[in-house]
Amino acid sequence: MKKYLLLALTLFFVQNSFAQNDNFNATLWTQVSAEFRALTLQTYKNATKNLESALKDKNWSAEISQREGFEDLTPCVILDIDETVLDNSNYQGQLVLDNSSYATKTWDKWIKMAKATEVKGALNFVKEAKEMGITVFYLTNRKCIERDDLACPQELETIKNLETLGFPKVKKEEILLRYEREEWGSEKISRRQEIAKDYRVLMLFGDDLGDFIPEVKKKITFEQRFELVENFNDYWGEKWFILPNPTYGSWLGILGKNKSEFLKGYKTNSEMEQSSDEKN
């Protein structure tokens, strides 16, 4: 009896330690919900439908810095990688199981494993774009860190991961990592502009507002980010396609340490009146 009681108590504490991790529900939803898969398939399916019209319209560009002189450039699409093309929820899941948080060392170990899975819909979209003669660029904030006597082994490992999943051959110049050049920081605008010199950008894909708009990762409120989304209303679902990521991102980073203050609930009218009376 004591043996079973001890086992039950152990399971209780283990389950509760997982539940206390901020990412438990978010990671579980990403891994097991049919809804997540439906959302990603829906996103890429709708984007594929727009490819032909985007290709034919010479005035079509998804890059806001590309304003003129791009009409006859080679067409391309730009995709973020993590949580847009590659699903890293197993990495996030291990963090939950270990009751730990993101660290450069563990993340780099995960990249080296090249075990990320496909965000469903991404592979079919990339194949379709390639068949139409559209160049595909992968623009990622995976960081170049010297290891194994290589300046940027993460690039080769990411290409290996993509090609293992069946993605068409990726040329090294088609994947742009953070700090692959000194000036390529976490803001992706400089890399997009580099691509836009020689290519007409038909579509952008990402899981973070920063994959589309610069300067949205710090010194900004969530209300201001809401306004930016509204300002670019015509882009969403036609030129810009965003994937769901509840586990991490700049949306979380801008809130600071005391995130609970942003959580809203509700009270009935009588409860609000009572609360007001108590304050008075």
C-alpha positions, -999 to +999 in steps of 0.1 A: +000+000+000+028+024+009+045+016-024+014+027-044+009+058-022+045+068-028+041+063-066+009+083-066+026+112-047+056+111-070+033+113-101+014+142-084+045+162-078+060+155-112+027+165-130+025+197-109+061+206-116+053+204-153+021+224-149+041+252-131+063+256-161+050+285-182+054+266-214+036+234-204+002+241-220+017+261-250+041+233-259+016+205-254-009+224-277+018+227-303+026+190-301-008+173-299-036+196-310-052+190-343-060+227-343-023+237-345-018+214-375-050+228-392-038+264-387-004+258-403-019+238-432-045+265-437-018+292-438+004+276-463-025+265-485-038+300-487-004+313-495+000+288-523-032+300-539-017+335-540+016+326-556+005+327-592-011+362-590+019+375-570+042+362-596+023+378-625+019+412-609+051+430-615+042+457-589+037+431-562+063+432-533+059+420-498+090+438-485+081+473-472+115+487-479+112+476-516+094+506-531+106+511-567+128+495-594+120+459-584+096+451-612+120+430-633+139+414-605+140+376-600+110+366-578+116+351-543+098+343-511+114+347-477+107+322-448+117+323-412+128+288-401+120+281-364+083+276-358+076+286-394+093+259-414+109+237-386+089+227-355+112+227-325+085+218-299+106+187-289+133+211-277+106+232-258+091+199-245+125+188-230+128+222-213+094+216-197+103+181-186+136+194-171+118+224-156+144+246-172+145+275-197+161+284-230+199+284-229+224+289-258+242+257-250+211+234-251+197+252-281+230+247-300+230+211-290+195+207-304+205+224-337+234+200-340+210+170-337+191+182-368+159+166-354+134+193-358+102+183-377+083+200-404+057+227-397+029+211-417+023+227-450+057+243-453+072+215-475+044+215-500+045+253-503+083+254-509+081+227-535+053+245-553+073+278-552+104+261-566+084+244-594+072+279-604+108+291-606+106+312-574+138+314-553+133+304-517+153+322-490+154+310-454+161+339-430+167+327-394+179+340-361+198+308-354+231+322-345+265+314-360+287+302-332+321+287-338+322+250-331+340+219-343+366+241-360+339+256-382+329+293-382+291+285-386+283+248-383+247+258-375+242+266-412+252+232-424+232+215-396+201+235-405+205+227-442+209+190-432+177+192-411+157+207-440+169+184-467+164+153-444+127+163-442+125+165-480+129+202-486+145+209-520+183+214-520+192+245-501+222+266-513+243+282-486+236+316-501+198+310-497+200+306-459+209+337-439+218+332-402+222+358-374+258+370-372+267+352-404+279+387-411+288+411-383+260+435-391+233+408-392+218+410-357+185+398-344+167+425-365+161+409-398+155+441-419+192+443-430+191+407-443+157+413-461+171+445-477+202+425-489+179+400-506+157+428-520+187+443-539+185+414-564+150+398-559+114+409-559+100+396-526+066+380-532+058+368-497+072+368-462+065+340-436+072+340-399+060+334-364+070+368-350+061+403-359+098+410-363+098+387-393+078+414-412+083+447-394+115+462-379+118+476-344+091+456-327+111+436-302+119+462-275+110+497-263+074+492-276+041+483-260+017+456-270-008+483-279+016+498-303+022+464-318-016+461-323-016+494-341+012+482-365-008+451-373-037+473-382-015+497-402-005+468-425-039+452-427-037+448-465-006+427-462-018+399-439-030+368-457-019+381-491+018+391-488+025+383-452+017+349-436+022+344-398+023+311-380+011+305-344+038+303-317+025+305-281+058+293-266+082+322-271+088+353-291+091+391-290+054+393-280+065+378-246+098+396-244+083+431-245+062+424-214+091+423-190+093+402-158+059+409-143+038+394-170+008+387-148-001+424-146-011+422-183-036+393-177-072+404-178-102+389-162-137+400-155-161+409-127-198+413-126-213+448-122-221+441-085-186+428-079-171+459-095-193+481-074-184+462-042-147+466-051-151+503-057-169+507-023-141+489-006-115+512-021-135+542-009 
